[in-house]
Amino acid sequence: MEIADFVDAKRPRWSALERLLDKAEANGLKSLSLDEARHLSRLYRASSSDLLWVRARSGSADVSEYLNDLVGRAYALTYPGRKARLADVIEFLSRGFPEIMRREWRMYVASLLIFCAGMGFGYVGMIFDPDAAHYLVPEEHLKLDPAKRAADEAKGDTASVGEQAAFSSFLFTHNIQVAFLAFALGVTVGVGTAIMLFVNGVFLGALAQVYTAKGMAGWFWAWILPHGIPEITAICIAGAAGFVIARGLAAPRGLPRRQSLRKEAVVAIKLLLGTLLLFVVAGCIEGTVSQIHPPKLSVAFKISFALVVAAGAYGYLFSGFVSERVAQARVGVVGG
């Protein structure tokens, strides 16, 4: 059976399940009659089988996502007392999150491009108007001479361990706040999310130009990139989550806008939760490798370390593409 014929045949069942779920979620399970509760249970089991059928044949991503959301809602309603287990968390991080990244890679790329555009704007803007540093560069960096800072670091004349830890903690908390705000601003149909990404890119680009103008570009990127790659990636994924929310509002694809938003919110929240792992990794690196400067760790070593981190992070995030190819190959073998 072709996927289009399958969808046409099963859609009435899915719509019936969705209506019962909407009623139960709005008013509680007690609002369902005994016959309705039994019908919901039957529809839940049947829809679970439909989801397996679609996945086994690498069917439409939209259909698979819709059924996955529908079955998940029914499961949560049927087993409300079930607590998340470690195995569930591992399953989400190892397979679920990369699979969502595979489906939403366009949103991520859009988010990353906006951030990079902000970086370019901040960098070039500082070249043409150095006085803009008072508005774009944090005050503590305006007071520092980058070359003197590097020399002090080389001599070991640096901030205390406690001060460095406090600064790292501040950055970690600040960046998580930026990520959550980029996500939440999706309700502005993505406009607020785009502005948040662009502005934070501007700040980083402006700071990079301050160090570059003093001949400290290598030192700067060796400081920023080891933790910055997972950190900026996490912020851009949060931005992608905001754009998913915006899609639910702006492009409901034939669904009532409220229903579309609820469906997209499930995907967006999963994207946001996945960023927590990246923030933890970034925080660990920021408190260690990023704070150890030349000559203890050379610029070449730290840049190389950052490239390894990037390869690992993006290999993990987009491993869903590999899984999809493997699944397609298996279906092809079976079909052959």
C-alpha positions in Angstrom: 0.0 0.0 0.0 1.3 3.5 -0.9 1.7 6.0 1.9 -1.0 8.3 0.4 -3.5 5.5 0.3 -2.6 4.4 3.8 -3.1 8.0 5.1 -6.5 8.3 3.4 -7.6 4.9 4.8 -6.5 5.6 8.4 -7.2 9.3 8.8 -10.7 8.9 10.2 -9.3 6.7 13.0 -6.6 9.3 13.8 -9.1 12.2 13.8 -11.4 10.3 16.2 -8.5 9.7 18.5 -7.5 13.3 18.3 -11.0 14.5 19.2 -11.1 12.2 22.3 -7.7 13.4 23.4 -8.7 17.0 23.0 -11.7 16.4 25.2 -9.8 14.3 27.8 -7.0 16.8 28.0 -9.3 19.8 28.4 -11.7 18.3 31.0 -9.9 15.2 32.4 -10.4 11.5 31.7 -13.5 11.5 33.9 -15.2 13.6 31.2 -15.2 10.6 28.9 -18.0 8.0 29.1 -17.1 4.4 29.5 -17.6 3.7 25.8 -15.5 6.7 24.9 -12.7 5.5 27.2 -12.7 2.1 25.7 -12.8 3.5 22.2 -9.8 5.7 23.0 -7.9 2.7 24.2 -8.6 0.8 21.0 -7.7 3.8 18.8 -4.5 4.3 20.8 -3.4 0.7 20.1 -4.4 0.9 16.5 -2.6 4.2 15.9 0.5 2.8 17.6 0.5 0.0 14.9 0.0 2.7 12.2 3.1 4.6 13.5 5.2 1.4 13.3 4.0 0.8 9.8 5.0 4.3 8.7 8.4 4.1 10.3 9.2 0.7 8.9 8.6 2.0 5.4 10.3 5.3 5.9 7.1 7.1 5.2 6.4 10.8 5.1 8.2 12.7 7.9 5.1 14.8 8.5 2.9 11.7 8.9 5.4 10.1 11.2 5.7 13.2 13.3 1.9 13.6 13.5 1.4 10.0 14.6 4.3 10.2 17.0 2.7 13.2 18.7 -0.7 11.6 18.7 0.5 8.3 20.2 2.6 10.2 22.7 -0.4 12.2 23.9 -2.5 9.1 24.2 0.3 7.3 26.2 0.7 10.2 28.6 -3.0 10.3 29.2 -3.2 6.5 29.6 -0.2 6.2 32.0 -0.2 9.6 33.8 1.7 8.3 36.8 4.7 7.0 34.9 7.9 8.8 35.8 10.7 9.3 33.4 13.4 6.7 33.7 17.1 7.0 33.0 16.6 4.7 30.0 14.1 7.2 28.6 16.5 10.1 28.9 19.3 8.1 27.3 16.9 7.0 24.5 16.0 10.7 23.9 19.5 11.9 23.8 20.9 9.1 21.7 18.1 8.8 19.2 15.2 11.1 19.7 17.1 14.4 19.8 19.2 13.7 16.7 16.1 12.6 14.9 14.4 15.9 15.6 17.5 17.7 14.5 17.3 15.8 11.2 13.8 16.9 10.6 14.3 20.5 11.7 17.8 21.1 10.2 16.4 23.9 8.0 15.3 25.8 11.1 18.7 25.3 12.7 20.5 26.5 9.6 18.3 29.6 9.4 19.0 30.3 13.1 22.8 29.9 12.6 22.9 32.1 9.6 21.1 34.9 11.4 23.6 34.6 14.3 26.5 34.7 11.9 25.0 37.7 10.0 25.0 39.5 13.4 28.6 38.6 14.0 29.6 39.9 10.6 27.6 43.1 11.1 29.2 43.6 14.5 32.7 43.0 13.2 32.4 45.2 10.1 30.6 47.9 12.1 33.4 48.1 14.6 35.9 48.6 11.7 34.0 51.6 10.4 32.9 53.0 13.7 35.3 52.0 16.6 33.4 54.3 18.9 30.5 51.9 18.8 32.5 49.7 21.1 30.9 51.6 24.0 27.6 50.2 23.0 28.5 46.8 21.8 31.4 45.6 23.9 31.1 44.6 27.6 32.6 47.3 29.9 35.1 44.9 31.4 36.6 44.3 28.0 36.7 48.0 27.1 39.0 48.6 30.1 41.3 45.7 29.1 44.2 45.9 26.7 44.0 42.5 24.9 47.8 42.4 24.4 48.4 43.2 28.1 45.8 40.6 29.1 47.6 37.9 27.1 50.9 38.9 28.6 49.5 38.8 32.1 48.0 35.4 31.4 51.4 34.2 30.2 53.1 35.4 33.4 50.4 33.8 35.5 49.2 37.2 36.7 45.5 36.4 36.2 42.3 36.6 38.1 41.9 34.2 41.0 40.3 30.8 40.5 37.3 32.0 42.4 36.9 35.1 40.1 37.3 32.9 37.0 34.7 30.5 38.3 32.3 33.3 39.1 32.8 34.7 35.5 32.3 31.3 33.9 29.2 30.8 36.0 27.8 34.2 34.9 28.4 33.4 31.2 26.8 29.9 31.6 23.7 31.3 33.2 23.5 34.3 30.8 23.7 32.0 27.7 21.0 29.7 29.0 18.8 32.7 29.6 19.5 33.9 26.0 18.6 30.4 24.7 15.3 30.3 26.6 14.4 33.8 25.5 15.1 33.0 21.9 12.8 30.0 22.3 10.0 32.0 24.0 10.1 34.8 21.5 8.9 32.4 18.9 5.4 33.6 19.9 6.2 36.8 18.1 6.0 34.8 14.8 9.8 34.5 15.0 10.6 38.2 14.8 11.8 38.4 18.4 13.8 35.2 18.0 15.6 36.5 14.9 16.4 39.8 16.7 17.7 38.0 19.8 20.0 35.8 17.6 21.2 38.7 15.5 22.0 41.0 18.5 24.0 38.3 20.3 25.9 37.7 17.1 26.6 41.5 16.9 28.1 41.5 20.4 30.4 38.5 19.7 31.5 40.0 16.3 32.3 43.4 17.9 34.3 41.8 20.7 36.2 39.7 18.1 37.2 42.9 16.2 38.5 44.5 19.4 41.0 41.7 19.8 41.7 41.4 16.1 42.6 45.1 15.9 45.3 44.5 18.5 46.7 41.6 16.6 45.2 39.1 19.1 42.7 37.3 16.8 44.3 33.9 17.3 44.4 34.3 21.1 40.7 35.4 21.1 39.4 32.5 19.1 41.5 30.0 21.1 39.7 31.4 24.1 36.2 31.5 22.7 35.9 28.5 20.3 36.5 25.5 22.7 33.4 26.3 24.7 31.8 28.6 22.2 31.1 26.0 19.6 28.7 23.9 21.8 27.4 27.1 23.5 26.6 28.9 20.2 25.2 25.7 18.7 22.9 25.4 21.7 21.7 29.0 21.4 21.0 28.5 17.7 19.1 25.3 18.4 17.0 27.2 20.9 16.5 29.8 18.1 15.4 26.9 15.8 12.9 25.9 18.5 11.6 29.5 18.5 11.1 29.3 14.7 9.2 26.0 15.1 6.8 27.8 17.4 6.5 30.6 14.8 5.8 28.0 12.1 2.9 26.7 14.2 1.4 30.2 14.3 2.2 31.4 10.7 1.8 28.2 8.7 -0.7 25.8 10.4 -0.9 23.7 7.3 -4.6 23.2 7.3 -4.9 22.7 11.0 -6.7 25.1 13.4 -4.0 27.5 14.6 -4.3 26.4 18.3 -3.9 22.7 17.3 -1.0 23.6 15.0 0.7 25.5 17.8 0.3 22.7 20.3 1.7 20.2 17.8 4.8 22.4 17.0 5.3 23.2 20.7 6.0 19.6 21.4 8.8 19.6 18.9 10.1 22.9 20.0 10.3 21.9 23.7 12.2 18.7 22.8 14.7 20.8 20.8 15.1 23.1 23.8 15.6 20.2 26.2 18.3 18.8 23.9 20.3 22.0 24.3 20.9 21.3 28.0 23.4 18.6 27.2 25.4 21.0 25.0 25.3 23.7 27.7 26.7 21.2 30.2 29.5 20.3 27.9 30.2 24.0 27.2 30.2 24.8 30.9 32.8 22.0 31.6 35.1 23.2 28.8 34.6 26.9 29.8 35.8 26.2 33.3 38.9 24.3 32.2 40.4 24.4 28.7 39.0 27.8 27.8 40.6 29.4 30.9 44.1 28.0 30.3 45.9 30.3 28.0 49.3 30.3 26.2 52.0 29.3 27.0 50.4 26.6 29.1 48.1 25.6 26.2 49.1 26.9 22.8 46.7 28.6 20.4 47.2 25.8 17.9 46.3 23.2 20.6 43.1 25.0 21.7 41.9 25.6 18.1 42.5 21.9 17.4 40.6 21.0 20.5 37.8 23.2 19.4 37.7 21.5 16.0 37.5 18.1 17.7 34.6 19.4 19.9 32.9 20.7 16.7 33.3 17.4 14.9 31.9 15.4 17.9 29.0 17.8 18.5 27.8 18.0 14.9 28.5 14.3 14.3 26.1 13.6 17.2 23.5 16.3 16.3 23.1 15.1 12.8 23.6 11.4 13.3 19.8 11.2 12.6 20.7 11.5 8.9 22.9 8.4 9.1 20.1 6.5 10.9 17.7 7.5 8.2 20.0 6.2 5.5 20.5 2.9 7.4 16.7 2.5 7.8 16.1 3.2 4.1 18.8 0.7 3.1 17.2 -2.0 5.3 13.8 -1.4 3.7 15.4 -1.6 0.3 17.0 -5.0 1.2 13.7 -6.3 2.5 11.8 -5.0 -0.5 14.4 -6.5 -2.9 
